Amino acid sequence: MKAYAVICTRTRTLSALTSGLAQKLSSFGVMVKILAEQPSIFSAYEKGMDLCDAEPKDLVIFCHDDLQLLDNRASF
């Protein structure tokens, strides 16, 4: 099983929070896709799902760019 994260953000310049989220998810083995400046969050998530090319057994996380993970890899 693979894990993906689709992060939506409004601007191409990533904030420290967004960069930190992407780095933390990546360190957990999650493949991160960041979509910026999309027409809507729904179209962004649809496009992100296409980019992931996930199989039914895979996990896809859809999240905003203002999320902070306080978990560690062992319990994620």
MIDO-320507 format. One record per residue: x, y, z of N, C-alpha, C, CB in turn; residue in three letters. Coordinates in nm, 4 decimals, always signed. Glycine has a CB too. Layout:
// residues N
         nX         nY         nZ        caX        caY        caZ         cX         cY         cZ        cbX        cbY        cbZ   residuo
          X          Y          Z          X          Y          Z          X          Y          Z          X          Y          Z       ALA
...
This chain:
// residues 76
         nX         nY         nZ        caX        caY        caZ         cX         cY         cZ        cbX        cbY        cbZ   residuo
    +0.0835    -0.1176    +0.0000    +0.0000    +0.0000    +0.0000    +0.0881    +0.1240    +0.0000    -0.0950    -0.0002    +0.1207       MET
    +0.0526    +0.2179    -0.0852    +0.1213    +0.3460    -0.0908    +0.0341    +0.4526    -0.0254    +0.1551    +0.3843    -0.2370       LYS
    +0.0979    +0.5598    +0.0179    +0.0242    +0.6721    +0.0760    +0.0594    +0.7987    -0.0004    +0.0563    +0.6883    +0.2276       ALA
    -0.0422    +0.8756    -0.0305    -0.0277    +1.0019    -0.1026    -0.0936    +1.1127    -0.0216    -0.0901    +0.9929    -0.2452       TYR
    -0.0464    +1.2346    -0.0409    -0.1126    +1.3518    +0.0164    -0.1283    +1.4554    -0.0932    -0.0324    +1.4098    +0.1375       ALA
    -0.2485    +1.5068    -0.1067    -0.2771    +1.6141    -0.2005    -0.3020    +1.7388    -0.1159    -0.4010    +1.5799    -0.2944       VAL
    -0.2119    +1.8348    -0.1286    -0.2204    +1.9582    -0.0498    -0.2596    +2.0720    -0.1430    -0.0848    +1.9894    +0.0228       ILE
    -0.3666    +2.1415    -0.1100    -0.4109    +2.2558    -0.1892    -0.3646    +2.3846    -0.1227    -0.5648    +2.2554    -0.2061       CYS
    -0.3140    +2.4748    -0.2046    -0.2695    +2.6044    -0.1560    -0.3081    +2.7112    -0.2577    -0.1162    +2.6048    -0.1302       THR
    -0.3242    +2.8321    -0.2116    -0.3701    +2.9394    -0.3002    -0.2580    +3.0024    -0.3812    -0.4386    +3.0458    -0.2199       ARG
    -0.1358    +2.9948    -0.3312    -0.0245    +3.0611    -0.4004    +0.0884    +2.9627    -0.4274    +0.0278    +3.1801    -0.3176       THR
    +0.1660    +2.9933    -0.5284    +0.2796    +2.9066    -0.5642    +0.3948    +2.9213    -0.4640    +0.3296    +2.9398    -0.7067       ARG
    +0.4026    +3.0366    -0.3984    +0.5051    +3.0563    -0.2957    +0.4545    +2.9915    -0.1674    +0.5373    +3.2094    -0.2739       THR
    +0.5230    +2.8866    -0.1250    +0.4763    +2.8104    -0.0091    +0.5141    +2.8791    +0.1216    +0.5337    +2.6689    -0.0120       LEU
    +0.4193    +2.8796    +0.2136    +0.4473    +2.9321    +0.3473    +0.5341    +2.8319    +0.4225    +0.3152    +2.9608    +0.4256       SER
    +0.5882    +2.8757    +0.5336    +0.6694    +2.7858    +0.6172    +0.5848    +2.6694    +0.6673    +0.7309    +2.8626    +0.7372       ALA
    +0.4584    +2.6966    +0.6995    +0.3686    +2.5917    +0.7482    +0.3439    +2.4861    +0.6396    +0.2346    +2.6529    +0.7943       LEU
    +0.3190    +2.5316    +0.5168    +0.2952    +2.4387    +0.4059    +0.4206    +2.3580    +0.3743    +0.2490    +2.5150    +0.2809       THR
    +0.5343    +2.4239    +0.3707    +0.6609    +2.3532    +0.3460    +0.6874    +2.2501    +0.4550    +0.7783    +2.4531    +0.3383       SER
    +0.6615    +2.2872    +0.5790    +0.6813    +2.1951    +0.6908    +0.5894    +2.0745    +0.6828    +0.6593    +2.2669    +0.8219       GLY
    +0.4650    +2.0982    +0.6439    +0.3693    +1.9889    +0.6277    +0.4168    +1.8923    +0.5194    +0.2294    +2.0439    +0.5929       LEU
    +0.4567    +1.9457    +0.4055    +0.5045    +1.8615    +0.2954    +0.6291    +1.7823    +0.3359    +0.5350    +1.9478    +0.1719       ALA
    +0.7208    +1.8470    +0.4046    +0.8436    +1.7791    +0.4477    +0.8131    +1.6690    +0.5491    +0.9422    +1.8803    +0.5082       GLN
    +0.7231    +1.6975    +0.6428    +0.6913    +1.5974    +0.7447    +0.6225    +1.4770    +0.6813    +0.6021    +1.6582    +0.8547       LYS
    +0.5239    +1.5023    +0.5954    +0.4566    +1.3912    +0.5282    +0.5555    +1.3099    +0.4453    +0.3429    +1.4433    +0.4388       LEU
    +0.6434    +1.3771    +0.3752    +0.7455    +1.3072    +0.2958    +0.8351    +1.2219    +0.3848    +0.8307    +1.4081    +0.2169       SER
    +0.8710    +1.2737    +0.5015    +0.9565    +1.1973    +0.5934    +0.8852    +1.0735    +0.6475    +1.0014    +1.2861    +0.7098       SER
    +0.7509    +1.0743    +0.6428    +0.6711    +0.9583    +0.6845    +0.6525    +0.8592    +0.5697    +0.5342    +1.0039    +0.7369       PHE
    +0.7092    +0.8892    +0.4519    +0.6962    +0.8006    +0.3375    +0.5753    +0.8295    +0.2502    +0.6898    +0.6606    +0.3843       GLY
    +0.5106    +0.9420    +0.2738    +0.3939    +0.9808    +0.1959    +0.4418    +1.0576    +0.0720    +0.2949    +1.0675    +0.2817       VAL
    +0.3874    +1.0232    -0.0432    +0.4192    +1.0951    -0.1667    +0.3287    +1.2173    -0.1746    +0.4015    +1.0032    -0.2930       MET
    +0.3886    +1.3355    -0.1768    +0.3154    +1.4615    -0.1662    +0.2968    +1.5263    -0.3025    +0.3878    +1.5574    -0.0725       VAL
    +0.1748    +1.5701    -0.3275    +0.1400    +1.6482    -0.4462    +0.0842    +1.7810    -0.3968    +0.0360    +1.5721    -0.5388       LYS
    +0.1430    +1.8916    -0.4396    +0.0953    +2.0240    -0.4005    +0.0339    +2.0904    -0.5231    +0.2112    +2.1113    -0.3409       ILE
    -0.0894    +2.1350    -0.5078    -0.1587    +2.2032    -0.6167    -0.1873    +2.3463    -0.5746    -0.2900    +2.1295    -0.6549       LEU
    -0.1413    +2.4406    -0.6564    -0.1587    +2.5827    -0.6267    -0.2445    +2.6488    -0.7334    -0.0225    +2.6534    -0.6166       ALA
    -0.3121    +2.7544    -0.6911    -0.3875    +2.8414    -0.7815    -0.4854    +2.7648    -0.8701    -0.2922    +2.9195    -0.8682       GLU
    -0.5594    +2.6739    -0.8125    -0.6602    +2.5980    -0.8866    -0.7943    +2.6720    -0.8823    -0.6750    +2.4545    -0.8283       GLN
    -0.8829    +2.6462    -0.9796    -1.0111    +2.7160    -0.9853    -1.0991    +2.6924    -0.8615    -1.0860    +2.6730    -1.1088       PRO
    -1.0924    +2.5730    -0.8053    -1.1682    +2.5409    -0.6838    -1.0983    +2.4271    -0.6117    -1.3162    +2.5028    -0.7173       SER
    -1.1320    +2.4097    -0.4852    -1.0711    +2.3010    -0.4087    -1.1149    +2.1652    -0.4647    -1.1088    +2.3124    -0.2590       ILE
    -1.2378    +2.1607    -0.5162    -1.2889    +2.0347    -0.5712    -1.2126    +1.9939    -0.6971    -1.4386    +2.0471    -0.6024       PHE
    -1.1884    +2.0899    -0.7848    -1.1127    +2.0576    -0.9060    -0.9670    +2.0270    -0.8719    -1.1204    +2.1738    -1.0072       SER
    -0.9143    +2.0928    -0.7688    -0.7770    +2.0653    -0.7259    -0.7637    +1.9228    -0.6736    -0.7334    +2.1653    -0.6178       ALA
    -0.8585    +1.8812    -0.5911    -0.8526    +1.7448    -0.5380    -0.8718    +1.6414    -0.6489    -0.9591    +1.7253    -0.4290       TYR
    -0.9579    +1.6703    -0.7446    -0.9773    +1.5788    -0.8572    -0.8486    +1.5674    -0.9390    -1.0940    +1.6266    -0.9467       GLU
    -0.7867    +1.6807    -0.9661    -0.6602    +1.6806    -1.0407    -0.5519    +1.6081    -0.9604    -0.6154    +1.8259    -1.0731       LYS
    -0.5475    +1.6330    -0.8302    -0.4501    +1.5667    -0.7437    -0.4671    +1.4165    -0.7423    -0.4609    +1.6196    -0.6035       GLY
    -0.5914    +1.3713    -0.7410    -0.6187    +1.2272    -0.7438    -0.5658    +1.1668    -0.8733    -0.7707    +1.1995    -0.7293       MET
    -0.5841    +1.2374    -0.9840    -0.5313    +1.1899    -1.1127    -0.3785    +1.1831    -1.1100    -0.5780    +1.2821    -1.2274       ASP
    -0.3147    +1.2823    -1.0478    -0.1683    +1.2848    -1.0397    -0.1129    +1.1705    -0.9551    -0.1217    +1.4178    -0.9826       LEU
    -0.1898    +1.1288    -0.8557    -0.1438    +1.0216    -0.7669    -0.1416    +0.8869    -0.8370    -0.2325    +1.0135    -0.6439       CYS
    -0.2329    +0.8641    -0.9278    -0.2431    +0.7350    -0.9949    -0.2514    +0.6225    -0.8917    -0.1228    +0.7132    -1.0892       ASP
    -0.3336    +0.6459    -0.7888    -0.3463    +0.5525    -0.6773    -0.4299    +0.4309    -0.7161    -0.4085    +0.6224    -0.5566       ALA
    -0.3982    +0.3211    -0.6518    -0.4757    +0.1979    -0.6663    -0.5776    +0.1922    -0.5530    -0.3828    +0.0713    -0.6653       GLU
    -0.6807    +0.1087    -0.5643    -0.7843    +0.1028    -0.4606    -0.7312    +0.0753    -0.3192    -0.8837    -0.0031    -0.4966       PRO
    -0.6213    +0.0035    -0.3080    -0.5671    -0.0292    -0.1752    -0.4838    +0.0846    -0.1156    -0.4819    -0.1549    -0.1838       LYS
    -0.4522    +0.1864    -0.1956    -0.3678    +0.2973    -0.1500    -0.4480    +0.3969    -0.0664    -0.3043    +0.3689    -0.2701       ASP
    -0.3756    +0.4745    +0.0109    -0.4338    +0.5782    +0.0957    -0.4047    +0.7138    +0.0330    -0.3777    +0.5706    +0.2415       LEU
    -0.5089    +0.7966    +0.0179    -0.4919    +0.9319    -0.0349    -0.5467    +1.0295    +0.0678    -0.5637    +0.9494    -0.1732       VAL
    -0.4617    +1.1214    +0.1127    -0.4978    +1.2230    +0.2115    -0.5203    +1.3539    +0.1369    -0.3866    +1.2386    +0.3223       ILE
    -0.6366    +1.4135    +0.1537    -0.6670    +1.5434    +0.0945    -0.6654    +1.6452    +0.2074    -0.8056    +1.5426    +0.0192       PHE
    -0.5817    +1.7486    +0.1952    -0.5744    +1.8451    +0.3046    -0.5436    +1.9859    +0.2545    -0.4690    +1.8021    +0.4050       CYS
    -0.5749    +2.0804    +0.3398    -0.5428    +2.2200    +0.3138    -0.3966    +2.2448    +0.3497    -0.6366    +2.3148    +0.3940       HIS
    -0.3489    +2.3612    +0.3134    -0.2083    +2.3954    +0.3365    -0.1805    +2.4490    +0.4765    -0.1641    +2.4969    +0.2357       ASP
    -0.2841    +2.4666    +0.5578    -0.2655    +2.5246    +0.6912    -0.2728    +2.4201    +0.8028    -0.3701    +2.6318    +0.7155       ASP
    -0.2390    +2.2988    +0.7676    -0.2434    +2.1869    +0.8613    -0.1042    +2.1645    +0.9204    -0.2949    +2.0580    +0.7912       LEU
    -0.0990    +2.1384    +1.0492    +0.0282    +2.1072    +1.1131    +0.0181    +1.9697    +1.1775    +0.0665    +2.2155    +1.2183       GLN
    +0.1110    +1.8813    +1.1463    +0.1134    +1.7474    +1.2048    +0.2031    +1.7472    +1.3274    +0.1618    +1.6426    +1.1018       LEU
    +0.1497    +1.7020    +1.4367    +0.2268    +1.6949    +1.5604    +0.2638    +1.5510    +1.5945    +0.1483    +1.7575    +1.6755       LEU
    +0.2305    +1.4599    +1.5068    +0.2556    +1.3172    +1.5267    +0.4007    +1.2845    +1.4908    +0.1577    +1.2316    +1.4414       ASP
    +0.4443    +1.1678    +1.5327    +0.5768    +1.1210    +1.4909    +0.5601    +1.0031    +1.3962    +0.6640    +1.0811    +1.6139       ASN
    +0.6649    +0.9674    +1.3306    +0.6575    +0.8617    +1.2287    +0.6097    +0.7288    +1.2863    +0.7934    +0.8427    +1.1636       ARG
    +0.6517    +0.6957    +1.4036    +0.6172    +0.5662    +1.4628    +0.4672    +0.5499    +1.4839    +0.6890    +0.5489    +1.5949       ALA
    +0.3979    +0.6561    +1.5170    +0.2544    +0.6447    +1.5437    +0.1662    +0.6940    +1.4296    +0.2208    +0.7207    +1.6677       SER
    +0.2273    +0.7432    +1.3225    +0.1503    +0.7971    +1.2092    +0.0770    +0.6882    +1.1353    +0.2412    +0.8714    +1.1129       PHE
